[in-house]
Amino acid sequence: MRHAEFEDPRLVQVYDAECPWGPDDDFFLTVVGETPAARVLDLGCGTGRLLTALVGDRRYTEVVGTDVSSHALTLAARRLRLDRLPERQRNRISLWQSALTYRDDRLRGYDAAVLMEVIEHLDPPRLPALEDVVFGHARPGTVVVTTPNAEYNVRYDGLPAGRFRHADHRFEWTRAEFTAWAERVAGTYGYRLRLAGVGDEDPELGSPTQLAVLTIDVPDPGHREPQVPPRQEERP
C-alpha cells in the first residue's frame, strides 16, 4: 500500500521500531546544534524521534514538528508527553499537520529546518514543489537534509540488488545525484552548500547516509556558519 505507514497507526509504530536512534542520529544532531538557531522546524517529523532530542536541548526556544500524517503526530505528542509537561515547556513545542508540497505561511521566519530522511519519500516529480515550499517560501536560515546513499546499499546483507532500503522510498540517490540536486537547489534559492557523509565511510562507496547543510546566502548580522564535523566535502 502506497505511503501506508502514514495512514495506519499500527504501521507508523512498526516503521518507528525499525528505525531506532543510532550513532548516525547523534552525528545529525551535532550538525543541527552547530547552527545559530533558536527556533527550529523538524519537517516530516514522523513520530517525534528527533523532536524529543531537540526539545531536550534548552538552546532551542521554539521547536515545531510537522508531518502529513495525523497518526504520526499523535504518536509524537505521546512520545513528548505533551499532556504532562509544565506549561512553560509545553509552550516551546508545536505539532502541525502540513504537507511539504504546499506552501504554509506558518513555516516562515524560522532559524533552521531539518529534513531527516524525508525527501526520498516523495515522488521525484514532486520535489520541485518541496523545494519551493522549503527554500523559496519558508526560507529558514539553515536547512539540513539527509538521504540514503544508494551506492552503499550493496553493503546491506539481505537487500536485493536494485531494491530500496524501505518500501516507501520513491528513490535513492548516488552521491553524484544528491550533489547535483543540492547544488542546483542552493544556486536557485541563494544558499551556500556543505556536503558530508554520515556513518562509517567505505573507501569506494562512501557513507551510508548523505547530508547537506544549506545556509542562506544573506545571513542576519551575527549569523554564525554551522561547522559540519569531519567527513565534510565543501562545495562553492
Summary of the structure (lengths in Angstrom):
residues: 236
radius of gyration: 17.0
end to end distance: 41.2
largest distance: 50.9
contacts: 729
relative contact order: 0.14
helix: 39%
strand: 22%
